[in-house]
């Protein structure tokens, strides 16, 4: 009996499994390319993005983060690229395997089943597991607009199905040479994907390094080469988020809702927010995942509306104790009402005098001085006043609930500046709202300590720049730095990893003079 064939394709329903897998691999790759292209061009949220978000949502094992933070600096914070590549590979392998049963179906079902199965997978599995209910119908879903999300998912499934329809069985009959060619093509595609991911990570590190510039400050600090500026340029300020692809928020449609235990709920557009009295302050942000000596810290001029003013407008009711902040990327966190109402906490819409860039939370974000950046929620959409604490996104994964900033200090000049017979180095120190009273430096591996010169902080929310010079001969020196906060407490020398409360310990560096 002749093998049964589909009228629109010559791929027999009895074709070898290896040929079905090859066809499925090509279909999955083309569907994946369509996803990546649509995300880059118009910001569509794709099933691969959702797999990435879901995996990040479910990875709550502290050991996983400890492994990531032991990677060399730069690689740890680009781990999301590796995770995204893994999710893309998982998507391709899943749909490659599904091609075996799907190519046994008739011509109509080869298109219909993937086109329906993909939005069903998104709506009934991925979004509910992420806490957004079936088909993303949760009231807290600010990231995935249900109808466009599922229409795009159906389109990606249809691309896959169309490739299955276009498959030709003649290629299977031409012998093993064509099978080898297919495998080589798929191998080249996989290697190209890995090169692309590696290139993105390398380019990110290289651009960050090239963008750093020295600032000319007064006195000794102005003569130390490599010492950073008081105000971090926007392009140099660190960026961290849980997302591989951050949300694109339409400023004309953006609304900020403040509700809960209040007398007068607020519903503000961006222009409404800008019309309110504002403040501009330099404020230092530091990530809780910053290593000792790490660069996940920056100081910018932020402009926004004090959160205390918004709460006063709304009229907070008795019994309220916390505010819960929700963002457009399905992120949430909280802090006590006392933190929300204190000086310095604001809803910011300008950074260094310009509208926030996408990576910093356009069109508006929270600034909460004194606590780590995980609580300064970006892409802010919703503020709820409640009578209980709320376990936020990172707290669910083992990170600190209070996230109070530890005292830290850092050496920024691995090569000393020679000033006549003296050598000079410098860096930063920060202790949150406690401020910095003193910075001490050791150039002999910790045997003795001497006081550094400080540039006074701009305000109670900003970091302090320090410089130190000493008479010495050319050579390599083991330099350590430590800070004393405004209460007189000495920075702890005990070394700890960032998880769960932020890293501690002295920054130690071999500094070359000569």
C-alpha positions in Angstrom: 0.0 0.0 0.0 1.3 3.5 -0.9 2.0 5.8 2.1 -0.9 8.2 2.7 -0.1 11.8 1.7 -1.7 15.1 2.5 -3.3 16.9 -0.6 -1.4 20.1 0.1 2.0 18.6 1.0 3.9 15.6 -0.1 5.1 14.8 3.5 3.8 11.3 4.0 2.1 10.5 7.3 4.5 7.6 7.6 7.7 9.7 7.1 10.6 8.8 9.4 10.7 10.3 12.9 14.0 12.0 12.2 12.5 13.8 9.2 9.5 14.9 11.3 11.9 16.2 14.0 13.9 18.1 11.4 10.8 19.7 10.1 9.6 20.5 13.6 13.0 22.1 14.4 12.9 24.4 11.4 9.3 25.3 12.3 10.1 26.1 15.9 13.2 28.1 14.9 11.2 30.2 12.5 8.4 30.7 15.1 11.1 31.8 17.6 12.6 34.2 15.1 9.1 35.7 14.6 8.8 36.1 18.4 12.2 37.8 18.8 11.5 40.1 15.8 8.1 41.2 17.0 9.4 41.8 20.5 12.3 44.0 19.2 10.2 45.9 16.7 6.9 46.5 18.5 7.5 45.2 22.1 5.1 42.2 21.8 5.1 39.9 24.8 5.9 36.4 23.5 5.6 32.9 24.9 9.4 32.8 25.3 9.3 36.0 27.4 6.6 34.4 29.5 8.6 31.3 30.0 11.5 33.6 31.2 9.2 35.5 33.5 7.6 32.4 34.9 11.0 30.8 35.6 12.2 33.9 37.4 8.9 33.9 39.3 9.3 30.3 40.4 13.1 30.3 41.2 13.0 30.9 44.9 15.8 28.7 46.1 18.4 30.8 47.8 21.2 28.4 46.7 20.5 29.3 43.0 21.2 33.0 43.7 24.3 32.2 45.7 25.6 30.3 42.7 24.9 33.2 40.4 26.6 35.7 42.8 29.7 33.7 42.8 30.2 34.2 39.1 32.8 36.8 38.1 31.6 40.4 38.2 29.6 41.2 35.1 28.6 37.6 34.4 26.4 37.4 37.5 24.3 40.3 36.4 24.1 39.1 32.9 22.8 35.7 34.0 19.3 36.7 32.7 20.7 36.4 29.1 21.7 32.9 29.8 18.3 32.1 31.3 16.5 33.7 28.3 18.6 31.6 25.9 17.8 28.5 28.0 14.0 29.3 27.8 14.3 29.9 24.0 16.1 26.5 23.6 13.4 24.8 25.7 10.7 26.4 23.5 12.4 25.1 20.3 12.9 21.6 21.7 9.3 21.4 22.9 7.8 22.3 19.6 10.4 20.2 17.7 9.2 17.1 19.7 5.5 18.0 19.1 6.1 17.9 15.4 6.1 14.1 15.5 2.4 13.8 16.4 1.4 16.9 14.6 2.7 15.9 11.2 0.5 12.8 11.5 -2.6 15.0 11.4 -4.4 16.2 8.3 -3.5 19.4 6.6 -6.0 21.6 8.3 -5.2 20.4 11.8 -1.5 20.9 11.3 -2.3 24.7 11.2 -5.3 24.9 13.6 -3.8 22.9 16.5 -0.6 25.0 17.0 -2.6 28.2 16.4 -5.0 27.2 19.2 -2.6 25.4 21.5 -0.1 28.3 21.9 -2.6 30.8 23.3 -4.1 28.0 25.4 -0.7 27.2 26.8 -0.2 30.9 27.6 -3.6 31.5 29.0 -4.2 28.3 31.0 -0.7 27.5 32.2 1.9 30.3 32.0 -0.1 33.2 33.2 -1.9 31.4 36.0 1.4 30.0 37.3 2.7 33.6 37.4 -0.3 34.6 39.6 -2.3 36.4 36.9 -5.2 34.1 36.7 -6.5 32.3 33.6 -5.8 34.3 30.4 -4.2 37.1 32.5 -7.6 38.3 33.8 -6.1 39.3 37.2 -6.8 43.0 38.2 -3.1 43.2 39.1 -2.0 42.4 35.6 -0.4 45.6 34.2 2.0 43.8 31.9 0.1 41.4 29.6 -2.9 43.0 27.9 -5.1 39.9 27.5 -6.4 40.2 23.9 -3.2 41.3 22.1 -1.2 38.7 24.2 -3.3 35.8 23.0 -3.6 37.0 19.4 0.1 37.2 19.2 0.4 33.7 20.7 -2.0 32.4 18.1 0.0 34.1 15.4 3.3 32.5 16.6 1.6 29.1 16.6 0.2 29.7 13.1 3.8 30.4 11.9 4.8 27.1 13.2 1.8 25.4 11.6 2.4 27.0 8.2 5.9 25.6 8.2 4.5 22.1 8.9 2.1 22.6 6.0 5.0 23.7 3.7 7.1 20.6 4.5 8.0 18.4 1.5 8.5 14.7 1.8 10.7 14.7 -1.2 13.6 15.9 0.9 13.2 12.8 3.1 13.5 10.5 0.0 16.7 12.1 -1.2 18.9 10.3 1.3 20.9 10.8 4.4 23.0 13.6 2.8 20.0 15.9 3.1 19.4 14.8 6.7 23.0 15.7 7.5 22.5 19.1 5.7 19.5 19.8 7.9 21.4 18.9 11.0 24.3 21.1 10.0 21.9 24.0 9.3 20.2 23.6 12.7 23.7 23.3 14.4 24.7 26.6 12.7 21.5 28.2 13.9 22.1 27.1 17.5 25.7 28.2 17.5 24.6 31.6 16.0 22.1 32.0 18.9 24.8 31.3 21.5 27.2 33.8 19.8 24.4 36.4 19.8 23.7 36.0 23.5 27.4 36.0 24.3 27.9 39.1 22.1 25.1 41.0 23.9 26.6 40.3 27.3 30.1 41.3 26.1 28.9 44.5 24.5 27.0 45.5 27.6 30.1 45.2 29.7 32.4 46.9 27.1 30.0 49.9 26.7 29.7 50.3 30.4 33.4 50.4 30.8 34.0 52.8 28.0 31.3 55.2 29.2 32.9 55.8 32.6 34.5 59.3 32.9 36.5 61.0 35.5 35.0 64.1 37.2 37.0 67.2 38.2 36.3 67.8 41.9 37.8 70.2 44.3 41.2 69.8 46.1 42.8 66.4 46.3 39.7 64.6 44.9 40.0 66.6 41.7 43.5 65.4 41.1 42.8 61.7 41.5 42.5 60.0 38.1 39.6 57.6 37.7 37.5 58.9 40.5 33.9 59.0 39.4 31.6 62.1 39.4 29.3 63.1 42.2 26.3 62.7 39.9 26.3 59.5 37.9 25.4 60.1 34.2 22.2 58.3 33.3 24.0 56.1 30.8 26.4 54.9 33.6 23.8 54.4 36.3 23.3 50.7 37.1 20.2 48.9 35.8 18.7 45.8 37.4 15.3 44.3 36.8 13.7 40.8 36.9 12.8 41.2 33.2 14.7 40.2 30.0 12.5 42.7 28.2 11.3 45.7 30.2 7.8 47.0 29.7 7.1 49.8 27.2 4.6 52.0 28.9 2.5 54.5 26.9 2.8 57.8 28.8 -0.5 59.1 27.3 -2.4 56.1 28.8 -0.5 55.7 32.0 -2.4 56.1 35.3 -1.2 56.1 38.9 -3.8 54.8 41.3 -3.5 55.3 45.0 -6.2 53.5 47.0 -6.9 51.2 49.9 -7.2 52.5 53.4 -7.7 56.1 52.3 -10.6 58.6 52.3 -10.1 59.9 48.8 -8.5 57.5 46.2 -6.4 59.1 43.6 -6.2 58.4 39.9 -3.5 60.5 38.3 -2.2 60.8 34.7 1.4 61.8 34.1 0.5 65.4 33.5 -1.6 65.4 36.7 1.5 64.2 38.6 3.8 66.8 37.0 1.3 69.6 37.9 1.8 68.8 41.6 4.5 70.6 43.7 7.8 68.7 43.1 11.2 68.4 44.7 14.6 67.7 43.1 17.3 65.9 45.2 20.4 63.9 44.5 19.7 60.4 45.9 21.9 57.3 45.9 20.4 54.0 44.8 22.2 50.7 45.6 21.1 47.2 44.6 20.8 44.6 47.4 22.6 42.1 45.1 25.7 44.4 44.9 28.9 42.6 45.9 31.6 44.2 48.1 33.4 46.5 45.7 30.6 46.1 43.1 29.3 48.8 40.8 25.5 48.3 41.3 25.3 51.8 43.0 24.7 55.2 41.5 23.8 58.8 42.5 21.4 60.9 40.4 19.4 64.1 40.6 15.8 62.9 40.8 12.7 65.1 40.4 9.3 64.0 41.6 6.3 64.4 44.0 6.9 63.5 47.7 4.9 60.4 48.5 3.9 62.1 51.8 2.0 64.8 49.7 0.1 62.1 47.8 -0.8 60.3 51.0 -2.0 63.5 52.5 -4.1 64.2 49.4 -5.7 60.8 49.7 -6.2 61.0 53.5 -4.8 57.9 55.2 -7.2 56.1 57.5 -6.4 54.9 61.0 -5.0 51.4 61.2 -3.0 51.7 58.0 0.6 50.5 58.4 2.2 49.8 54.9 2.0 50.8 51.3 2.1 48.1 48.6 3.6 49.2 45.3 2.8 47.4 42.0 4.4 47.9 38.7 3.7 47.4 35.0 5.9 44.3 34.9 3.9 42.3 37.5 6.4 43.3 40.1 5.4 44.3 43.6 7.0 45.3 46.9 6.1 47.2 50.1 7.5 49.3 52.9 6.1 50.8 56.1 3.9 53.9 56.0 6.6 55.6 58.0 9.1 55.1 55.1 6.5 56.3 52.6 5.9 59.5 54.5 9.4 60.5 55.4 11.5 63.1 53.7 13.1 61.9 50.5 10.6 59.3 49.5 9.0 60.3 46.2 7.4 59.3 43.0 10.0 60.4 40.5 9.5 61.3 36.8 12.8 63.0 36.0 16.4 61.8 36.3 19.2 64.4 35.9 16.6 66.8 34.5 15.3 64.4 31.7 12.3 62.1 31.6 13.1 58.6 32.9 14.6 56.2 30.4 12.7 53.0 29.9 15.2 51.0 32.0 14.8 53.3 35.0 11.0 53.0 35.0 9.5 55.4 32.5 7.2 57.2 33.1 7.4 57.1 36.9 9.1 55.2 39.7 9.5 55.3 43.4 12.6 56.6 45.2 12.9 55.3 48.8 16.2 56.5 50.4 17.8 54.3 53.1 16.6 51.0 51.8 17.9 48.9 48.9 16.8 49.6 45.3 14.6 46.5 45.2 11.9 48.6 47.0 12.3 51.7 44.8 9.7 50.2 42.4 10.0 51.1 38.7 7.1 51.4 36.1 4.9 52.3 39.0 1.1 51.8 38.4 -0.5 51.2 41.7 -0.1 52.2 45.4 -2.3 50.5 47.9 -2.4 51.6 51.6 -2.9 48.5 53.7 -2.9 47.4 57.4 -0.4 44.5 56.9 3.0 43.8 55.4 3.2 42.5 51.9 5.8 39.9 50.8 7.2 41.3 47.6 8.7 39.6 44.5 12.2 39.3 45.8 11.2 38.6 49.4 9.4 35.6 48.2 12.7 34.4 46.9 14.6 34.7 50.2 15.7 38.3 50.2 15.3 40.8 53.1 11.9 42.1 54.0 13.3 45.4 55.5 16.3 45.8 53.1 18.0 48.5 55.2 21.2 49.6 53.5 24.5 48.4 55.1 27.4 50.8 55.4 29.7 50.3 52.4 32.9 51.7 51.0 34.7 51.1 47.7 38.1 51.8 46.1 37.6 53.1 42.6 41.2 53.7 41.5 43.2 50.4 41.1 46.2 52.5 39.9 47.3 55.3 42.2 47.7 58.9 41.0 51.3 60.1 41.6 51.4 63.6 43.0 55.1 64.5 43.3 56.4 62.2 46.0 52.9 61.1 47.1 50.4 58.7 45.7 46.7 59.1 45.9 43.6 56.9 45.5 39.9 57.5 46.0 36.4 56.0 45.9 32.9 56.2 47.4 31.2 55.5 50.8 27.5 55.2 51.6 25.5 54.3 54.7 21.9 55.1 53.6 20.2 57.7 55.8 22.9 57.4 58.5 25.4 59.3 56.4 29.2 59.0 56.5 31.2 60.5 59.4 34.7 59.1 58.5 36.5 56.9 55.9 39.7 55.1 56.9 42.3 53.5 54.5 45.0 50.9 55.1 47.8 50.5 52.6 49.5 47.7 54.5 46.9 45.0 54.3 45.0 46.2 57.4 47.9 46.5 59.9 47.3 50.3 60.3 44.6 52.7 59.3 44.6 56.4 58.3 41.9 58.9 57.8 40.9 59.9 54.2 39.8 63.3 52.9 36.0 63.5 52.3 33.9 65.5 49.9 30.8 66.3 51.9 27.6 64.6 50.6 25.1 66.8 48.8 22.4 65.8 51.4 21.3 63.0 53.7 20.4 60.8 50.8 23.7 60.8 48.8 27.0 59.0 48.8 30.3 60.5 49.9 33.4 60.7 47.8 36.7 60.2 49.5 40.4 60.5 48.6 43.6 59.5 50.3 47.3 60.3 49.7 50.5 58.9 51.2 54.2 59.0 50.7 55.5 55.9 49.1 57.7 54.2 46.6 56.6 52.6 43.3 55.2 49.1 43.7 52.0 47.2 44.6 50.1 47.8 47.8 47.3 45.9 49.5 44.8 48.6 50.2 41.6 48.3 52.3 38.9 50.8 53.0 36.3 51.1 55.7 33.7 53.7 56.7 32.2 55.0 59.9 28.6 56.0 59.6 26.9 59.1 61.0 26.0 57.3 64.3 29.7 56.5 64.9 29.3 52.8 64.0 32.2 51.2 62.2 31.5 49.3 59.0 31.6 45.6 59.7 34.6 43.6 58.5 32.5 40.3 58.4 32.2 39.1 54.9 28.8 38.0 53.7 27.2 37.4 50.3 24.4 39.6 49.1 21.6 37.1 49.8 19.6 37.7 51.9 20.4 41.1 53.5 23.0 42.7 51.3 26.8 42.1 51.2 29.2 43.2 54.0 32.9 43.3 54.4 35.9 45.6 53.6 36.8 46.2 49.9 40.4 45.1 49.4 42.4 45.8 46.3 46.0 45.5 45.1 46.8 49.1 44.0 49.8 49.8 41.8 51.9 52.9 42.3 54.4 54.0 39.7 
